[in-house]
Amino acid sequence: MFGSDRNPARDAGRVSTAGMVLLPIQFTWPHGGDDVSICGSFNGWTELVRMSQVEGCPNVFKAVCAVPHGSHEYKFFIDGEWRHDEQQPHRNGEYGIVNTFDTLPVPAEVSQHQIPAVILNQTIPRISEEDLRASRYQISAFLAAHTVYELLPESGKVVALAVDLPVKQAFHILAEQGIPVAPLWDFYKGKFVGVISASDFILILRQLGNHGSTLTEEELQTHTISAWKEGKAHRNGQVDGHGRPIPRHLIFAGPGDNLKDVALKFLQNGVATIPVIHSSLEDGSFPQLLHLASLSGILKCVCRYFKHCSGSFPMLQLPIYAIPLGTWVPRIGESSSRSFAMLRPTSSLSSALNMLVQARVSSIPIVDDNDSLLDIYSRSDITALAKGRAYTHNLNEMTVYQALQLGQDSNSPYEPRTQRFQMCLHTDTLLKVMEQLANPGVRRLVIVEAGSNRVEGIISLSDVFRFLLG
């Protein structure tokens, strides 16, 4: 067993993990001590892994170790003495009485970066490929058989803006109406030609901010929405041989379109809202704006239909850590193909806007020094800058905390505002996550560690539909 004298021959017998998918296992010692470590067959009995005391629980120590699948033995090293935990499975082994556990192979479709620390002896649930395909087929068939008509509310209002409206005025309207996006109407062409969203305002503030250290109301007043869109096309190289902007087709849906096609339209175009437009004429003239569709509305239809028969769909009962879903915080020493950004309350607003654009995400968790969730900054929060003309300030000098305070009536100390964001645990089932995301206004869930609220990942509506539709 591991000792103070390192034996090269013994180290040569160390477990090789090359080419293996390692599962992070959380070990717990609940019996106190001052110096607590763990060692086991998963590291060849050659290394003591120090365990950390759990805050608020002085007798509880935890550690996470990367473990390949298979059967393993382990023991604890407590204040210089080897011990086992009698409350965990144990048996007589080469090193006396040792604790034991088994792990199953990680499903091939699950990225090791998304698997959080699994509590000891908790195996990853699995379903067969046949069951997965069958579940996806039935959900796909349901969506294909239902139309956008089912998303239309009995009553409500939809705000549209004219393309010749000044940017400043459009900015204030979105803030006053509490909406992140609005379709654009061109009176000259007699049709809807696009949308303006919080993302446009992020780019506007970044672009105009290059003209000086602060923004002026005059600068925003001189920029109409159409002028901004044209300038954006030039900056992105979206022009023809004569230097004219290439017309972009409006992404919209008709009330008779099936929900599967609309869901795919969301995913393929990377948008959060799609106008529902109807015209009784064949040429599409005199269009009527009926609704602004979202993925949450489509997901609500899915949940309403499948909730009472979820027992027939094993896929819906899987915990989210067992399926390829969402973006997860990489473990120490590992890289991730998808960036995961987090902010501190003292981060500058300009850095937050840059991260939203560069990471191509709709929101960023705000965390404390322990990476515990405090709040979330979303693209839609940019409209709060209209309050008190805060957009005229230097964005490098404004913190994320100050920007979020613009949306509050009080100047109370910084506290989590749970009504602004929704959380889930990595052990929550796919169905539970879907039901949370189906609520109006919810676009993503922050995955947190139970108790500490330490951020583990984030799941968006788009992530769910990519998984459901395969």
N, C-alpha and C positions, 0 to 999 in steps of 0.2 A: 504494500500500500504506500501511498505518497508519504514521504518523510522529508526531514530537513535536508538530508543529503541526496542531491539529485543524481540518479544512476543513469548514465547514458544508455545502457542496455535496456533499462526499464522504459526510458523515454522513447526508445526505438519501437516499443510495442504500443505506443500511444494510438488511439483510434484515429484512423484517417477519415476525413470528411470530404475529400476531394470528389466533386461530381455529385454529392448528395444534397438533397433538399433538407435543410435543418429546421426543426420545429422548436420554437422558443417555449420552454416549459418553466412555469413559475413554481419554485420550491418554497415551502414555508416551514419555519421552525417556531412553534408557539409556546416554547417552554422556558424562555428567558436565557440570560447569559450576558457576558460582557464582550467576548470575542467569538463570533459565530461564523463558521464557514461550512462549505459542502464540497464533497468530492464523490466521484462515482465512475462506473464503467463507461459512461458516455464521454469522459475525457481521459480514459485509460488509467484512472486512479493516479494520475500524475500531477494534478494541479488542484490546489485549494481555491475555491471561489468564495470570496468574502460576501457575507449576507448583510443587508442593510436593515436597520431597525425601522419599523413602521411608525410613522408619526402618530402620536396619541395612543400607541399600544406598545409600551416599553418591553413587553415579554415576547413580542412577535417580530421575527426577522424574515425577510424575503430576498430571493435572488432569482434571476432569470438566466437560464443556460440554454445554449443551442444544442439540440439533441437530434441525432438521426433516428429513423424509425427502427423499432426492434424492442427487445426486452433488456432492461437495465437494472443495475443495483447501485445503491448510493448510501452514504453515511454522513452524519454531521460531525464536525470537529468543534466542540464547545469548550472554550477556556482550557485548551490543551488536552482534552479528553475526547476520544471517539465514542459517539453515541448514535443510537437509532431512535426513530420516533415510533413508539408502540401503537400510536393511533393510526399509522399508515400501514399498508401491507408490508409484511416482513417475513424473512426466512433465514435459515442458517446458510451461510455462504463461505467462500474462501477466507473472508475477513471477519468471521464471526457472524453475529446477527446483523443483517443488512436490510434496508428498505428496498422495495422493488416497485417497478411500474413498467407498463408496456405502451408503446405508441404505434399507431397505424401509419402506413405510408400516406403522405400528403397527396390529395387528388391532383392529377396532372394539370388541371385547368386553374388551380389556385396558385397565385404568385406568392412566393415566400415572403415578399415585402409586405403583404397585406395581412399576414397571420399575426395577431397579437400574442402576448404571453398566455399560453394555455395553462390553466390550473392543473396541477398534477393529477394524473389518472383520468383526465377529461380527454376523450378521443374525438377526433374530427368526424362529425356525422357525414355520411356519404349517401348518394343516390346513384342509381345506375344511369348510364348514358341513355338507355331506352326510356326511363321515366322522365329524364330531363327533356328529351326531344318531345315526348308525348305532352308534357305540361306546356312547353313552349308552343306546340302546334295548336293546342286548345285555346290558349290566350290569343295567339295570332288570328285564329279563326273567329273568335269572339269580336276582336277589334275590326276585322274585315266585314263583319255582318252588321255593324252598328255605324251610325253616321254622326256628323257634327251637329245635326239637329238636337241630339240628346245633350249637348253641352250648353245650349242656349238657355239663359235664365228666363223666368217668366216676366221679369221686369228689371230695369236697370238703365244705366247710362254709359255711353262710350264717348270719350273725348277725342276729337280729331283737331289737328292744327293746320293752318294754311302755310304753304311753303314760303310765302313772302313775309311771314311773321319774323320780327327781330329775334335773334337768339335769346337776348335778355328776357323778353316777354315770354317766350316759350319756356325758358328756365323757371320763371315765377309761376307759370300756369301748372307745370308738372308738380312743383312743390306745393302749391295751394290745393291741388286736387289729390295729392298723395298718390300719384301714379308714376311708375318708372318709364313708361313708354306711351307714345301716341302716334297713330297713323297720320300721314301727311296728305293733304288735299291740294291739288293744283287746279285753281279755278280756270286757268287758261286752257288746260287740257281736258278739264271736266272729269278727272278720275283721281284715284288714290295712287300716289307715286312712290311711296316708301314709308318709313317710320323714323321717328327720332326718339332716342332713348338716353338713359343715363350714361351709357357708353360714349355717346356723342359728346356729352358735356365733359366727360373726363378728357377726351382728346382735345376739345375746345380749350379747356383751361391749360392743358399742357402746351398747346400750340401758341396761344396768346401769351402765355407766361414767358415765352422766349423773347418777347418784344421788350421786356423790362423786368424789374424786380417785383412789380405789382401790376394788377389788372385794374383798368378803369371801366366805369360804367359806359363811357363813350365807346370804348373798343367793342364791348359786347353789343351795344346798341346799333353799331354800323354793320354788324354781321347778320344778315338774314339767314334763315335756315337753308334756303336754296343756294346762297353764296357759300355757306359752309360746306354743303354737300359737293358743290362743284370744286371747291378748293381741295377737299379731301380726296376727290377722284384724281386730281392732278398730282397731289403728293404721293398717292399710291400707284401712280403710273397707269391708271385706268382711263386712258385717253386713246382716241383713234389717230390715224396718220395726220389729221389736220389739227391735232391738239384739242379736240373737243371731247368732253367727258363721254365715255361709253355708257349708254343708258342701262341701268340695272333693273331687272324685272322684279316687281313687287312679289314678295313671298306671301301668299294668302291662301285661304281655303274657302270652299263653297259649303253651304249648309248640307248639301247632299253627298259630300265627300266621305269616304269611310274612314274610321278612326285609325286604322293601321297605316294608311297612306299619309295621313296627317302627322302621326307620330314619327314616321320615317322622315317626313319633311322637316320636323323639328331637329332630328338628329343630323341629317345631312347638311343642314344650313347653319347649325349651331346657334339658333335663335331661341329666345325664351317665350316670345309671344308671337302669335300669328293672327292677323285680322281675318274675321269671317265676313266675307262680302258677297252680296247677292244682287243680281240684276235679272229682271224678267225679260230683258231684250237679248237677242242672239249676239249682237255686237258688243255686249257688255256695257253699253252706255247707261247713264243714270244709276250708277251702283249705289247700294245701300250698305252701310256699315252696321252689322248686326251685333258683333261681339268680338272680344279679344280672347282667342283660345290659348290655353296653356296645357303643358303636359300634366299638371296636377288635376285638371278637369278630366282628362282622359284616364288618368290613374284612378280617380274616384269611381268611374264607371267600372273599371276592372275589379276594384276591391268590393264594390257593391254586389257584383255578380258572383264572384268566386269566394267571398268570405264564408258563406254558409256551407260550402262544399270543399273547403280547404284541406280537409282530411284526405281527400282523393288526390291531392297534389302535394307529394312529399317535398317538392322544390320549395313550396311556400313555407314549410316548417323548418327549413335549414337556417341555422344561425348565420349572420352575415359574414362572420370570419371564415366560414367554410366554403364560400363562393367567391368568384372573381368579381367583386363589386366595390366601387369607390376608389379613393386615393388614400393611402395610408402613410403615416409617418415612418420613414425608413428606420430600421434598427441601427444601432451603433456599428460603424464599420461597413455599412452597406450603402449602396447607391440605389436610386429609384429612377425608373424611366420617366416618371411624371413628378414634376416639382411639387413640393408641399410648402407653402409659404405661411408664416405666422407673424403677427405684429405684437409689439408692446404698446401700452397706452401712450407712452411718451414718443413713439415713432412719429415722424413728421407726416403730414397729410400728403405732401408731394411724393414721399417714398411709398405710401400706401397706394396712391393712384398709379405709380409706375409699376408696382408689383401686380396690380389688377390687370394691367395691359400686357406686361411681359409674360406673366404666368398663364394668361388667357383663362382666368377664372372669374366667377361672378361674385365671390366673397372670400374674405380672409379672416380666420379666427384671431381674436385678440386675447393674448395670454399673459399671465404673470411670470415671475422669474422661475417658477416651477413648471411652466408650460400648462398650467391649469386654466381652463376656459373662463374668461371674464365677459366677453362680448364678441361681436362679429361686425366687420366693416364690409358692406356690400356696395356694389355699383349704384344701387338705388339710393344709397345714403348721400350721394353727391348732391341730390336736389335740395338737401337741407341747407346747403351753402347759400341758397337764395334768401334764407332768413337773416335779416339784418345786413344784407349785401356783403356777406362774409367772403364772397368770391373776389372782392376787391383787395383782399389782404394777401400778403406774401404766403404762399402755401408751404414754403420751406420753414416758416416760423410757426405755423399752426400744427398742433399735435392731433393725433387721431382722437384722443380723449376730448379735446376742445371741439373738434368737428362733430362728434357724436352728441356733445352737450347742446349743440344748436337745435337738435331735435327734441330736447327736453325743456320743460317749463321751469324746472328748478335747477339750482346749482349745487345739489347735494354731492357728497363725496362719491367717488367712482365706485359703483356697485354693479354686479351682474344684473342685466335686465333680461330675464329669461323669456319675457314675451317677445323679444326681438329675435330669438334664435331657438331652435329645437335641438335636443340632444338624444342620442341613443347609445346603447352599449353594444360591444362586439358580440355579445351572446343573444341579442334580440333576433327574433326570426325575421325572415324576409317579409312575411305578411305584415308583421307589426310595423316594420319600417315603411312599407308601402302605404299603410293606413295613415301614418304620420305625415308622409309626403303628399297624401291626397288632400290634406286640409288646405283651404284657400290661403294663398300668400306664402306657403312654405315651399321653398325651392331646394333646400338642402338640409341635411342633418349632420351635426358634428358628433363624431364617435368619441366618447370619453371613457376614461377608466372609472369604474364605480368607486365612489367615495372621494377620490381626489379631484375628479373632473379633469384629469390630465388628458390633453388632446391626443387621440390615437389615429384619427383620420377624418374623412368627410365623405358623405354620399350625396349625390345630387339626383334630381329627377332624371336627367339624361343617363346617368349611370344605371339606374334601375331599368329604364326602357332598353338600353343596349343589351342588358342581360336577358330580359324577358323575350326580346325578339331575336336573340342569338346573333 
